[in-house]
Amino acid sequence: MPDREIPEQYLEGYAGILAEVAATGRRLTRDELASRRALGEQAAEAGFGLRSLVIAHLAAARDAWPARGTGTADGALAAVQQAVDAFAEGYERAQRMAVRQEEAARREFIDDLLHGRSDLGRLAERAERFGLRLSHEHAVAVARGPVAYEDGDPVPRQVERALITRFGDRSILLTTKDGRLLCIAPGHQQDVLTHFAKQAHAATDGGQVAIGRPQPGPGGVVQSYEEALNALEIAERLDLDDPVLRAADLLVYPVLARDRQAMADLVHNTLGPLTEARGGAGPLLDTLTAYFDSGCVAAEAARRLSLSVRALTYRLERIHRLTGADPGDPAHRYMLQTAVIGARLLNWPETAVA
């Protein structure tokens, strides 16, 4: 707060030290330096700006400057340098401690918010400290990269700077959790999460970002966060390489996976016969995946698999013979495609589902 007048208490003893050191030429004692550091810490904790504090020290030095014949200018300047340096050291130490405490408080808040370990009323009060109004809708975006990230790392700082530059002091909370970047923003500010996704994708060297749906209340933040995490997990299982995933566009997958036993039965009964093929079910399952992902266009599916169209057609006919379901028949296609999605979600055939 540079405009506040600096109280005399933060300059206590300074003029006397300056006069004595200027007269004797000695250096400041250990106790004198410790007292300057202590005053620097107190001034930082009281919220005074370092620039104003330094100006106050220089003004006090000017007032206490030794008269001609009572000391040396060199000694006085040395005293000013030592005193201000010690004062600034204490100030910076207090600032670092405040930053660490703030980071710890934010991590604790994030943990409580995302795991529901606090009273909702108390949680809402704490949220306001970080710019969130939990009575409103919020959405959560989660970004993952090739390495784990923590608060203070270059990547989170880069993304945070980009968001602040673009949106200023909007109600945005950017943090890290389990090595991933998180952005919590009001539900109606989708432009914030879109920009976060763009910046996080670039900063993480092509990392993937998932955005949960806006949800109301403290529980809504948790729900949106879990939706984003589920979207990332689905993308990993299904080999989805889209840079930005929206949970709203992937709702069919949690629905399919909700009844695991029913999905396992579908996979086993529909695709189980593929295990009898030479080379196992893997190549034929990859064929179906490419075929459906390419919109059932044989030429495109063959290109994706680096096969000739004739070889692809042979594989599709082999699948028909083994399963009794024709991938080219609309009546069979939905069942086969759903079973293929289920196989990828359940990691079949690597993991048994029967």
C-alpha positions in Angstrom: 0.0 0.0 0.0 2.4 2.7 -1.2 0.2 5.7 -0.3 -0.1 5.0 3.5 2.1 7.0 5.8 4.8 4.9 7.3 4.6 4.8 11.2 7.7 5.7 13.1 7.7 2.3 14.8 9.2 0.7 11.6 12.2 3.2 11.8 12.8 2.8 15.5 16.5 3.2 16.4 17.4 3.8 12.8 18.6 7.4 13.2 20.7 6.5 16.3 22.4 3.6 14.5 23.1 5.9 11.5 24.7 8.6 13.7 26.8 6.2 15.7 28.1 4.2 12.8 28.9 7.4 10.8 30.9 8.7 13.8 32.8 5.5 14.5 33.0 3.9 11.1 32.0 0.5 12.6 29.6 -1.9 10.9 26.1 -2.7 12.3 26.1 -5.3 15.0 24.4 -8.7 14.8 21.6 -7.5 17.1 21.1 -4.2 15.1 20.8 -6.2 11.9 18.3 -8.6 13.5 16.2 -5.7 14.8 16.1 -4.3 11.2 15.0 -7.7 9.8 12.3 -8.0 12.5 10.9 -4.6 11.7 10.9 -5.5 8.0 8.8 -8.6 8.7 6.4 -6.6 10.8 6.0 -3.9 8.1 5.3 -6.6 5.5 2.7 -8.3 7.8 1.1 -4.9 8.3 0.7 -4.5 4.5 3.0 -1.6 3.8 4.6 -1.5 0.4 8.4 -2.0 0.2 8.8 1.0 -2.1 7.3 3.4 0.5 9.3 1.8 3.3 12.6 2.3 1.4 11.6 6.0 0.7 10.9 6.4 4.4 14.4 5.1 5.3 16.1 7.4 2.8 14.1 10.4 4.1 15.1 9.5 7.7 18.7 9.1 6.6 18.6 12.5 5.1 17.2 14.0 8.3 19.9 12.2 10.4 22.8 12.8 8.1 25.9 13.7 10.1 26.9 17.3 10.2 30.3 18.3 8.8 33.0 17.2 11.3 30.8 14.8 13.2 31.2 11.8 10.9 31.9 10.6 7.4 29.6 10.4 4.5 31.1 7.0 3.6 30.3 5.6 7.0 26.8 7.0 6.9 26.1 5.5 3.4 27.5 2.1 4.6 25.1 2.2 7.5 22.2 3.0 5.3 23.1 0.2 2.9 23.3 -2.4 5.8 20.2 -1.2 7.5 18.0 -1.1 4.4 19.4 -4.4 3.2 18.5 -6.1 6.5 15.1 -4.5 6.6 14.4 -5.7 3.0 15.6 -9.2 3.9 13.1 -9.4 6.7 10.4 -7.9 4.5 11.0 -10.5 1.8 11.1 -13.3 4.3 7.7 -12.4 5.6 6.4 -12.1 2.0 7.7 -15.6 1.2 6.1 -17.0 4.4 2.8 -15.3 3.4 2.9 -16.8 0.0 3.5 -20.3 1.4 0.7 -19.9 3.8 -1.6 -18.7 1.0 -0.6 -21.7 -1.2 -1.2 -24.1 1.7 -4.6 -22.5 2.4 -5.6 -22.8 -1.2 -4.5 -26.4 -1.4 -6.4 -27.2 1.7 -9.5 -25.4 0.3 -9.3 -27.2 -3.0 -9.0 -30.6 -1.3 -12.0 -29.9 0.9 -14.0 -28.5 -2.0 -13.3 -31.5 -4.3 -13.7 -34.2 -1.6 -16.5 -32.7 0.4 -14.6 -32.7 3.7 -16.0 -29.5 5.1 -19.3 -28.0 6.3 -20.9 -26.4 3.2 -21.6 -23.1 5.0 -18.0 -22.8 6.1 -16.8 -23.9 2.7 -18.8 -21.2 1.0 -17.2 -18.6 3.3 -13.7 -19.8 2.5 -14.6 -19.9 -1.2 -15.2 -16.1 -1.3 -11.6 -15.5 -0.2 -10.6 -17.1 -3.5 -13.2 -15.3 -5.6 -15.8 -18.1 -5.8 -19.5 -17.8 -5.0 -20.5 -21.4 -4.5 -24.2 -20.5 -4.6 -23.8 -19.9 -8.4 -23.1 -22.4 -11.1 -19.4 -23.3 -11.7 -17.6 -25.5 -14.3 -14.2 -27.1 -14.0 -11.6 -27.7 -16.6 -8.8 -30.2 -16.1 -5.6 -30.3 -18.1 -3.0 -33.1 -18.2 0.4 -33.1 -19.8 3.4 -35.3 -20.2 4.5 -34.6 -16.6 3.0 -33.8 -13.3 2.6 -30.1 -12.3 2.6 -28.3 -9.0 1.6 -24.8 -8.0 4.5 -22.5 -8.7 5.9 -24.5 -11.6 6.5 -22.6 -14.9 3.6 -24.2 -16.7 0.9 -23.2 -14.2 2.4 -19.7 -13.9 2.4 -19.3 -17.7 -1.3 -20.3 -18.0 -2.3 -18.1 -15.0 -0.6 -15.1 -16.5 -2.4 -15.7 -19.8 -5.8 -15.9 -18.0 -5.1 -12.8 -15.9 -4.0 -10.8 -19.0 -7.1 -11.8 -20.9 -9.8 -11.7 -18.1 -8.3 -9.6 -15.3 -9.8 -10.2 -11.9 -12.8 -12.3 -12.9 -13.9 -15.0 -10.4 -11.4 -17.6 -11.6 -9.5 -20.1 -9.5 -6.5 -21.7 -11.1 -4.6 -24.4 -9.2 -3.1 -27.9 -9.5 -4.4 -31.2 -8.2 -2.7 -34.6 -8.5 -0.3 -33.3 -11.1 -3.0 -31.8 -13.3 -4.0 -28.2 -13.9 -7.4 -27.1 -12.8 -9.5 -24.1 -13.7 -12.7 -23.3 -11.8 -14.9 -20.6 -13.3 -18.5 -19.4 -13.2 -20.7 -21.6 -15.4 -21.8 -18.8 -17.7 -18.2 -17.8 -18.5 -17.4 -20.6 -20.9 -15.0 -18.3 -22.7 -12.7 -18.5 -19.7 -12.5 -22.3 -19.8 -12.1 -22.3 -23.6 -9.2 -19.9 -23.2 -7.7 -22.0 -20.4 -8.0 -25.1 -22.6 -6.1 -23.3 -25.4 -3.4 -22.0 -23.1 -3.0 -25.3 -21.2 -2.8 -27.3 -24.4 0.0 -25.1 -25.7 1.8 -24.8 -22.3 1.8 -28.6 -21.8 3.2 -29.3 -25.2 0.0 -30.7 -26.6 -1.6 -31.9 -23.4 -5.3 -32.8 -23.3 -8.0 -30.7 -21.6 -11.5 -31.8 -20.4 -14.3 -29.5 -19.4 -17.1 -30.5 -17.1 -20.6 -29.2 -17.4 -21.7 -26.2 -15.3 -23.3 -27.4 -12.1 -24.9 -25.4 -9.2 -23.7 -25.2 -5.6 -20.6 -26.6 -3.8 -21.5 -30.1 -4.9 -21.7 -28.8 -8.4 -18.0 -28.0 -8.4 -17.2 -31.6 -7.4 -19.6 -33.0 -10.0 -18.1 -30.9 -12.8 -14.6 -31.9 -11.7 -15.5 -35.6 -11.7 -17.1 -35.2 -15.2 -13.8 -33.7 -16.5 -11.7 -36.5 -14.9 -14.1 -39.1 -16.4 -13.8 -37.5 -19.8 -10.0 -37.8 -19.6 -10.2 -41.4 -18.6 -12.6 -42.2 -21.4 -10.3 -40.5 -23.9 -7.4 -42.6 -22.7 -9.4 -45.9 -23.0 -10.9 -45.0 -26.4 -7.7 -43.4 -27.7 -9.5 -40.1 -28.3 -6.8 -37.6 -29.3 -9.0 -34.4 -29.4 -7.1 -31.6 -27.6 -10.3 -30.4 -25.9 -13.0 -32.8 -24.5 -16.3 -31.6 -23.3 -18.2 -33.9 -20.9 -21.5 -32.8 -22.5 -20.4 -34.4 -25.7 -19.3 -37.7 -24.1 -22.4 -38.5 -22.0 -23.2 -41.6 -23.9 -20.0 -43.4 -22.6 -20.8 -43.1 -18.9 -24.3 -44.3 -19.6 -23.0 -47.3 -21.5 -20.5 -48.1 -18.7 -22.9 -47.6 -15.8 -24.1 -51.2 -15.9 -20.7 -52.9 -16.1 -22.1 -56.5 -16.0 -24.5 -55.8 -18.8 -21.7 -54.3 -20.9 -19.5 -57.2 -20.1 -22.2 -59.6 -21.2 -22.7 -57.7 -24.5 -18.9 -57.7 -25.2 -18.6 -61.4 -24.4 -21.6 -62.6 -26.4 -21.1 -60.3 -29.4 -17.3 -60.2 -29.8 -16.2 -63.3 -27.8 -16.1 -65.5 -31.0 -13.3 -63.2 -32.4 -10.9 -64.8 -30.0 -11.1 -67.9 -32.2 -9.5 -66.1 -35.1 -5.8 -66.6 -36.0 -3.9 -63.9 -34.2 -6.6 -63.4 -31.6 -9.4 -60.9 -31.4 -7.1 -57.8 -31.3 -6.6 -57.3 -35.1 -10.3 -57.8 -35.8 -11.3 -55.5 -33.0 -9.0 -52.8 -34.4 -10.6 -53.3 -37.8 -14.1 -52.7 -36.4 -12.8 -49.7 -34.5 -11.3 -48.1 -37.6 -14.4 -49.0 -39.6 -16.8 -47.3 -37.3 -14.5 -44.4 -36.5 -14.3 -43.7 -40.3 -18.1 -43.6 -40.7 -18.2 -47.1 -42.1 -16.2 -46.0 -45.2 -14.1 -49.0 -46.2 -11.5 -47.0 -48.1 -10.9 -44.6 -45.2 -10.8 -47.5 -42.7 -8.2 -49.3 -44.9 -6.1 -46.2 -45.0 -6.1 -45.8 -41.2 -5.0 -49.5 -40.8 -2.5 -49.3 -43.7 -4.4 -52.1 -45.5 -5.7 -52.6 -49.0 -9.5 -52.2 -49.3 -9.6 -55.9 -50.3 -7.8 -56.9 -47.1 -10.1 -54.8 -45.0 -13.2 -56.4 -46.8 -11.8 -59.8 -46.0 -11.5 -58.9 -42.3 -15.1 -57.6 -42.2 -16.3 -60.9 -43.8 -14.3 -62.9 -41.3 -16.0 -60.9 -38.5 -19.4 -61.7 -40.0 -18.6 -65.4 -40.2 -17.4 -65.6 -36.6 -20.0 -63.4 -34.9 -23.0 -63.8 -37.2 -23.2 -60.0 -37.2 -22.5 -58.1 -40.4 -20.8 -54.7 -39.8 -22.2 -53.4 -43.1 -25.8 -54.2 -42.1 -27.6 -51.3 -40.3 -29.6 -53.8 -38.3 -26.3 -55.3 -36.8 -24.2 -52.2 -36.9 -25.5 -50.6 -33.7 -25.0 -53.7 -31.6 -21.5 -54.3 -33.0 -20.5 -50.6 -32.5 -21.8 -50.6 -28.9 -19.9 -53.8 -28.2 -16.7 -52.3 -29.6 -17.1 -49.2 -27.4 -17.7 -51.5 -24.4 -14.6 -53.6 -25.3 -12.5 -50.4 -25.3 -14.0 -49.2 -22.0 -13.4 -52.6 -20.4 -10.0 -53.1 -21.9 -11.1 -56.3 -23.6 -9.6 -58.7 -24.7 -6.5 -57.9 -22.5 -8.9 -58.1 -19.5 -11.4 -60.9 -19.3 -15.0 -59.8 -19.0 -16.9 -63.1 -18.7 
